[in-house]
Amino acid sequence: MPLLALEGRFSVDMALSVGLHLRQSQALVMTPQLLQAIKLLQLSTIELAAYVDAELERNPLLERVEEGAAAEPPGLNADDAPPGERVEAPAEWDAPLLETSRGALESNLDTDLGNAFPDEAPSAATNANDDGLTVSSSVWTGVSGGGGFDGDGDGFEQTIAEARPTLADHLERQLNESTPDPALRFIGRMLIDAIDANGYLSESVQEIAARLGADPGLAETALRLIQGFDPAGIGARDLAECLSIQLREKNRFDPAMSALVGRLDLLAKRDFGALMKICGVDDEDLRDMVREIRALDPKPGRLFANDVAAPVVPDVFVRPAADGSWIVELNSDALPKVLVNQAYYTRVTRDVRDEKAKTFVQDCFQTANWLARSLDQRAKTILKVATEIVRQQDAFFVNGVSELRPLNLRAIADAIGMHESTVSRVTSNKFMATHRGLFEMKYFFTTSIAAANGGDAHSAESVRHRIRVMIDAESAKDVLSDDAIVTKLRDSGVDIARRTVAKYRESLKIPSSVERKREKLAMSMR
């Protein structure tokens, strides 16, 4: 009975009812415009150009600023409208609402959206700060030098390689000249199509013959024909066959050389004692054979590669000034410049009567203004971050990588009044061209390694540089082990563990001391 009574009370308490309730709550809303502002910060130069091109194609109110044309700062400006017509700002541009949205997003997303749209007046074109840094921050009128150093004209990225014949074209021409047999030509073309960019056959002869319904022996004949073409070693199925073809052409593929090519694994390990026994030669003969192997081309097809690597476009230029300071300026050629066609917007909104069309034009107008402002602020933010990096890493620009300081995102963020997430986005896929080379901005952020004597910490990148310098200076008779490198670094004031040295050495693609000793002995055989 008590159990039944309990069940009855439970069913009454859980009865469902229908009613209307008014409730007030807060919710985080990320508008498309704010998402766009955040996205633009982390885009690379190439990605940004593609994004802007897509927006120009989609939005009729956006216009690209042509070279040499006077550009206007972006924003809402109704002064150019015809008399009697005023361009009203959309409701979404209400300043108090924007500030409230900013605060909510920053507190909930751990980011600094205020850096994307600060309430500050545009700065002057060029100004000097207290740290000896001259900053050129003109976004719309360009920077001095036309995006280069001292007006040096077009850079490397402007060079266009002349078109060269492809490897397939080169081989097919030789195939047509070498045999009149249509069957061999047909199979030969299929084999040529299966040769990769390095010159190796990427598919087995049996598979190609089976696919064509041809005799495997005829396919082998066609392959041997192709392997006699220029460049030597083309059409090989592995490295050993590639080297063998080149040695046969030089009439140097004797039994000893055949044995050496058959044990390339021992040659890679620099095990010359085992190779002398296998080849049946003495030390002097082996040296001559190794010298001949090194003179061959392991990738004969790469001479016909037409793929031109896309050059990295720097976002910022840093160059020394006459007074010993540093000039930091934006690469104006890498900055897409767009304007909002205010007159066209006014004419369209005045003449169009369809509500759907008006809504579309209004959306385009808002998007265009946000994009223009976002591009403007993106450029200013990149310049601000780059300037602070140059100030913090002044010793690097003066003395090189050995003086690179430990640096993290928080140090830059605190110095310029931004959030770490904003600095992280700004430095992603952005590059800085200096008199010491082209560096990604992330390069200047390195972890710290404690000093042995309790002094200033050392940058991990500078320690890696020291390890490379030590190894480059060693001789075959005095190859440094990891323990020896640790001792040298501690003597110079770097408190580092052996496993850290091994990790840095491996990150630099430097082999162990045993492999380096064999490599130096092999070098002496040349």
C-alpha positions in Angstrom: 0.0 0.0 0.0 2.7 2.6 0.8 4.3 1.9 -2.6 1.0 2.4 -4.4 0.4 5.7 -2.5 3.8 7.0 -3.5 3.2 6.2 -7.1 -0.1 8.1 -7.0 1.5 11.2 -5.6 4.3 11.0 -8.2 1.9 10.9 -11.1 0.0 13.9 -9.9 3.2 16.0 -9.4 4.5 15.3 -12.9 1.3 16.3 -14.7 1.9 18.3 -17.9 0.3 21.7 -18.5 0.4 24.3 -21.3 1.0 27.9 -20.7 2.8 31.1 -21.9 5.8 32.5 -20.0 7.9 35.6 -20.6 11.5 35.2 -19.8 14.5 37.5 -20.2 18.0 36.0 -20.8 21.4 36.9 -22.2 22.8 35.1 -25.2 26.1 35.3 -27.1 25.6 36.3 -30.7 28.5 36.3 -33.2 27.4 38.4 -36.1 28.8 37.6 -39.6 30.7 40.9 -39.6 32.5 40.2 -36.4 33.4 36.7 -37.7 34.7 38.3 -40.8 36.9 40.7 -38.9 38.4 37.9 -36.9 38.9 35.7 -40.0 40.7 38.4 -41.9 43.3 38.8 -39.1 44.7 35.3 -39.6 44.5 35.0 -43.4 47.8 35.0 -45.3 48.5 37.4 -48.1 47.4 34.8 -50.8 44.3 33.8 -48.9 43.4 37.4 -48.3 43.7 38.3 -52.0 41.5 35.3 -52.9 38.9 36.3 -50.3 38.8 39.9 -51.5 38.5 38.8 -55.2 35.5 36.7 -54.3 33.9 39.6 -52.4 34.5 42.0 -55.4 32.8 39.5 -57.7 29.8 39.0 -55.3 29.3 42.6 -54.1 28.4 45.3 -56.7 29.1 48.1 -54.3 32.8 47.2 -53.8 35.5 48.6 -56.1 39.2 47.8 -56.3 41.5 50.8 -56.0 43.6 50.8 -59.1 47.3 51.5 -59.0 48.0 55.3 -59.0 44.4 56.2 -58.1 43.7 58.3 -55.1 42.2 56.1 -52.3 39.9 57.2 -49.6 39.8 55.9 -46.1 36.9 53.5 -45.6 33.8 54.1 -43.6 30.3 55.6 -43.9 30.5 58.9 -45.7 27.4 60.5 -47.1 29.0 63.8 -48.2 29.3 62.6 -51.8 25.6 61.8 -52.1 23.5 64.0 -54.5 21.7 67.0 -53.0 18.7 66.1 -51.0 19.8 62.5 -50.5 21.4 61.3 -47.3 22.9 57.9 -46.7 21.7 56.7 -43.3 23.9 54.3 -41.3 22.2 50.9 -40.7 20.9 50.2 -37.2 23.6 47.6 -36.7 26.2 50.4 -36.7 24.8 51.9 -33.5 28.0 52.6 -31.3 26.5 51.6 -27.9 25.3 48.3 -29.2 28.6 47.6 -30.9 30.5 48.3 -27.6 28.1 46.0 -25.6 28.6 43.3 -28.2 32.3 43.7 -28.0 32.5 43.4 -24.3 30.3 40.3 -24.2 32.3 38.6 -26.9 35.7 39.4 -25.3 34.6 38.0 -22.0 33.2 34.8 -23.4 35.5 34.0 -26.2 38.8 35.1 -24.6 39.7 37.3 -27.5 40.1 41.0 -28.0 37.6 42.2 -30.6 38.2 45.7 -29.7 41.5 45.5 -31.5 39.6 44.9 -34.7 37.6 48.1 -34.5 39.2 50.6 -32.0 37.7 54.0 -31.5 40.8 55.8 -32.5 41.4 58.3 -35.2 43.5 57.3 -38.1 47.2 57.9 -37.4 49.5 59.9 -39.5 51.3 58.4 -42.5 54.7 58.2 -40.8 55.6 58.7 -37.2 58.5 57.9 -35.0 58.2 56.4 -31.5 60.4 56.6 -28.5 62.3 53.4 -29.3 64.0 54.6 -32.4 61.5 52.8 -34.7 60.1 54.7 -37.7 56.7 53.3 -38.5 55.1 53.8 -41.9 51.4 53.1 -41.4 49.8 54.5 -44.5 47.4 51.9 -45.6 45.6 53.6 -48.4 48.2 55.7 -50.0 51.0 53.0 -50.0 54.4 53.0 -48.4 57.7 54.3 -49.7 59.6 52.1 -52.1 56.6 50.6 -53.8 56.7 47.6 -51.5 60.5 47.1 -51.9 63.7 48.3 -50.3 64.7 51.8 -51.5 62.6 51.6 -54.7 64.5 48.6 -56.1 61.8 47.8 -58.6 60.0 44.5 -59.1 61.0 41.8 -56.7 61.6 38.1 -57.3 57.9 37.3 -57.1 57.4 39.4 -60.3 59.7 37.1 -62.3 57.9 34.7 -64.5 59.7 31.6 -65.6 59.7 30.9 -69.3 57.7 27.8 -70.4 59.8 24.8 -71.0 58.9 21.5 -72.7 57.5 18.9 -70.2 59.2 15.6 -69.6 56.4 13.8 -71.4 56.8 16.0 -74.5 60.5 15.4 -74.5 60.2 11.7 -74.3 57.4 11.4 -76.8 59.4 13.3 -79.4 62.2 10.8 -79.0 59.8 7.9 -79.1 58.4 9.0 -82.5 61.9 9.4 -83.9 63.2 6.1 -82.5 60.7 3.5 -83.9 58.2 3.3 -86.7 56.3 0.4 -85.0 52.8 1.7 -84.1 52.4 -0.9 -81.4 55.7 0.1 -79.7 54.7 3.8 -80.0 51.3 3.1 -78.4 52.7 1.1 -75.5 55.5 3.6 -75.1 53.1 6.5 -74.7 51.3 4.6 -71.9 54.7 4.0 -70.2 55.6 7.7 -70.6 52.3 8.7 -69.0 53.3 6.5 -66.0 56.7 8.2 -65.4 56.5 10.6 -62.5 58.2 14.0 -62.2 61.4 12.5 -60.9 61.7 10.3 -63.9 60.7 7.0 -62.3 58.1 4.5 -63.6 55.3 4.7 -61.1 53.4 1.6 -62.3 54.6 -1.9 -63.1 55.1 -3.0 -66.7 52.8 -6.0 -66.2 49.9 -3.8 -65.0 50.3 -1.5 -68.0 50.4 -4.4 -70.4 47.4 -6.1 -68.8 45.4 -2.8 -69.0 46.3 -2.5 -72.7 45.8 -6.2 -73.5 49.4 -6.2 -74.9 52.1 -8.8 -74.7 54.3 -8.2 -71.5 57.4 -8.9 -73.5 56.5 -6.2 -76.0 55.9 -3.8 -73.0 59.4 -4.6 -71.6 60.9 -3.9 -75.1 59.2 -0.5 -75.1 60.5 0.2 -71.6 64.0 -0.6 -72.6 63.6 1.6 -75.6 62.5 4.5 -73.3 65.3 3.9 -70.9 67.8 4.7 -73.7 66.3 8.2 -74.1 67.6 11.4 -72.8 68.0 12.2 -69.9 70.0 9.1 -68.8 68.3 7.1 -66.2 64.8 7.9 -67.2 62.1 5.2 -66.8 63.8 3.4 -64.0 61.8 1.4 -61.5 64.1 2.2 -58.5 67.2 4.0 -57.7 69.5 1.1 -58.3 68.2 0.7 -61.9 68.4 4.4 -62.5 72.1 4.5 -61.5 72.7 1.3 -63.5 71.3 2.9 -66.7 73.6 5.9 -66.3 76.6 3.8 -65.6 76.0 1.6 -68.6 75.8 4.7 -70.8 79.2 5.7 -69.4 80.5 2.1 -70.0 81.3 1.8 -66.3 78.9 -0.9 -65.2 81.5 -3.6 -64.4 80.9 -6.4 -61.9 82.4 -4.4 -59.0 80.2 -1.4 -59.8 77.2 -3.7 -60.1 77.9 -5.1 -56.6 78.2 -1.6 -55.2 74.9 -0.5 -56.8 73.3 -3.6 -55.4 74.2 -2.6 -51.9 73.2 1.1 -51.8 72.0 0.5 -48.2 75.6 0.0 -47.0 76.7 3.0 -49.0 74.1 5.1 -47.2 75.5 3.9 -43.9 79.0 4.7 -45.0 80.0 1.1 -44.2 83.0 1.1 -46.5 84.7 -1.9 -45.0 81.8 -4.2 -45.9 81.6 -2.6 -49.4 85.2 -3.4 -50.1 84.7 -7.0 -49.2 81.5 -7.3 -51.4 83.0 -5.5 -54.4 86.4 -7.1 -54.1 88.3 -3.8 -54.4 90.7 -1.9 -52.2 90.3 1.4 -50.5 91.5 3.5 -53.5 89.2 1.7 -56.0 86.2 2.1 -53.7 86.9 5.8 -53.4 86.8 6.2 -57.2 83.6 4.1 -57.5 81.9 6.2 -54.8 83.0 9.4 -56.6 81.4 8.1 -59.8 78.2 7.3 -58.0 78.0 10.7 -56.5 78.4 12.3 -59.9 75.2 10.6 -61.2 71.7 12.1 -61.1 69.3 10.2 -58.8 66.3 12.2 -60.2 66.8 12.6 -63.9 63.2 13.9 -64.5 63.6 17.0 -62.3 65.4 18.9 -65.1 62.0 19.2 -66.9 59.9 20.3 -63.9 57.7 23.2 -64.8 56.2 23.8 -61.4 57.4 27.2 -60.2 57.1 27.5 -56.4 55.0 30.4 -55.4 57.3 32.9 -53.6 56.4 34.0 -50.1 55.1 37.6 -50.2 56.3 39.6 -47.1 53.7 41.5 -45.2 56.2 43.9 -43.5 59.6 45.3 -44.5 62.2 46.1 -41.9 65.3 48.0 -42.9 68.0 50.0 -41.0 67.8 53.8 -41.0 70.7 56.1 -41.3 70.6 57.0 -37.6 70.8 53.4 -36.5 67.1 52.9 -35.9 64.8 50.6 -37.8 62.2 51.5 -40.4 59.1 49.3 -40.2 56.7 49.6 -43.1 53.9 47.6 -44.7 54.2 46.0 -48.1 51.6 48.1 -49.9 51.7 45.7 -52.9 50.3 42.9 -50.6 47.4 45.0 -49.3 44.2 44.7 -51.2 42.6 48.1 -51.4 38.8 48.4 -51.8 36.3 51.3 -51.7 32.6 51.4 -51.3 30.8 53.1 -54.2 28.6 55.5 -52.2 27.1 57.2 -55.3 26.0 53.9 -56.8 24.4 52.8 -53.5 22.5 56.1 -53.2 21.2 55.8 -56.8 20.1 52.2 -56.4 18.3 52.8 -53.1 16.5 55.7 -54.6 15.3 54.0 -57.8 14.7 50.4 -56.6 11.1 49.7 -55.4 11.3 46.0 -54.8 11.8 45.2 -51.2 13.9 42.1 -51.9 16.2 44.1 -54.0 16.5 46.8 -51.4 17.4 44.2 -48.8 20.1 42.8 -51.0 21.6 46.2 -51.6 21.4 47.1 -47.9 23.3 43.9 -47.1 25.9 44.5 -49.7 26.4 48.0 -48.3 26.9 46.8 -44.8 29.2 44.0 -45.9 31.3 46.4 -48.1 31.8 48.9 -45.3 32.7 46.2 -42.8 35.2 44.7 -45.3 36.8 48.0 -46.0 37.2 48.8 -42.3 38.4 45.3 -41.5 41.1 45.5 -44.2 42.2 48.9 -42.8 42.4 47.7 -39.2 44.1 44.4 -40.2 46.9 46.3 -41.8 47.3 48.7 -38.8 47.2 45.7 -36.4 49.9 43.9 -38.4 52.1 47.0 -38.4 51.6 47.5 -34.7 52.6 43.9 -33.8 55.6 43.9 -36.2 56.9 47.2 -34.7 56.8 45.8 -31.2 58.6 42.6 -32.4 61.3 44.6 -33.9 61.7 46.6 -30.7 61.8 43.5 -28.6 64.3 41.7 -30.9 66.5 44.6 -31.6 69.6 42.6 -30.8 68.7 40.0 -33.4 68.5 42.6 -36.1 71.9 44.0 -35.1 73.9 40.8 -34.3 72.0 37.9 -35.8 70.3 34.8 -34.5 72.8 34.3 -31.7 71.3 37.3 -30.0 67.6 36.2 -30.4 65.8 36.8 -27.2 63.1 34.5 -25.6 59.7 36.0 -26.4 56.1 34.9 -26.0 52.8 36.2 -27.2 51.9 37.7 -23.8 54.9 40.0 -23.8 53.9 41.5 -27.2 50.2 41.7 -26.2 50.9 43.5 -22.9 53.3 46.0 -24.6 50.7 47.0 -27.3 47.5 46.6 -25.3 46.1 43.7 -27.2 44.9 40.2 -26.3 47.2 37.2 -26.9 44.7 35.6 -29.2 44.8 38.7 -31.4 48.6 38.6 -31.6 48.5 34.9 -32.4 46.2 35.5 -35.3 48.2 38.4 -36.6 51.5 36.5 -36.6 50.1 33.4 -38.2 51.2 33.1 -41.9 52.6 36.6 -41.9 56.2 37.2 -43.0 58.8 39.9 -42.3 61.5 40.8 -44.9 64.7 42.1 -43.2 68.3 42.7 -44.2 69.0 39.3 -42.5 66.4 37.4 -44.6 62.8 36.6 -44.8 61.2 35.3 -41.6 57.8 34.2 -40.5 56.6 36.4 -37.6 56.2 33.2 -35.5 60.0 32.7 -35.8 60.6 35.5 -33.3 58.6 33.7 -30.6 60.8 31.1 -28.9 61.0 29.4 -25.5 63.6 30.3 -23.0 66.5 28.1 -21.7 67.9 29.0 -18.3 71.4 30.4 -18.0 74.0 28.3 -16.1 75.2 31.3 -14.1 71.8 32.7 -13.3 72.0 35.5 -15.9 69.5 36.2 -18.7 67.8 33.3 -20.3 68.7 32.1 -23.7 66.4 31.7 -26.7 65.9 28.1 -27.9 66.5 29.2 -31.5 69.8 30.8 -30.6 70.9 27.6 -28.8 69.9 25.6 -31.9 72.1 28.0 -33.9 75.0 27.5 -31.6 74.7 23.7 -31.9 74.7 24.0 -35.7 77.8 26.2 -35.7 79.6 23.8 -33.4 78.8 20.8 -35.6 79.7 22.7 -38.9 83.1 23.5 -37.4 84.0 20.0 -36.3 86.5 17.9 -38.2 86.5 14.2 -39.0 89.0 13.5 -36.2 87.0 15.5 -33.6 83.3 14.8 -34.1 81.3 16.2 -31.1 79.0 13.8 -29.2 75.9 15.2 -27.6 77.6 15.1 -24.2 80.5 17.1 -25.6 78.0 19.7 -27.0 76.3 19.9 -23.6 79.7 20.6 -21.9 80.6 23.3 -24.4 77.2 25.0 -24.0 77.4 24.9 -20.2 80.8 26.4 -20.4 79.3 29.3 -22.4 76.5 29.8 -19.9 73.7 27.7 -21.2 72.1 25.3 -18.7 70.8 22.5 -21.0 70.2 18.7 -20.7 71.6 16.1 -23.1 68.2 15.0 -24.2 67.4 18.6 -25.2 70.5 18.8 -27.2 69.6 15.6 -29.0 66.1 16.9 -29.7 67.4 20.2 -31.1 70.0 18.3 -33.2 67.3 16.1 -34.7 65.0 19.1 -35.4 67.9 20.5 -37.4 68.1 17.2 -39.4 71.6 16.7 -38.1 72.6 13.0 -37.8 74.3 11.5 -34.8 78.0 11.7 -34.1 78.6 8.2 -35.5 76.8 9.0 -38.7 78.5 12.3 -39.0 81.9 10.7 -38.7 81.1 8.3 -41.5 79.9 11.2 -43.6 83.1 13.2 -43.1 85.2 10.1 -44.0 83.1 9.8 -47.2 83.6 13.4 -48.0 87.4 12.8 -47.8 87.0 10.2 -50.6 85.8 12.8 -53.1 
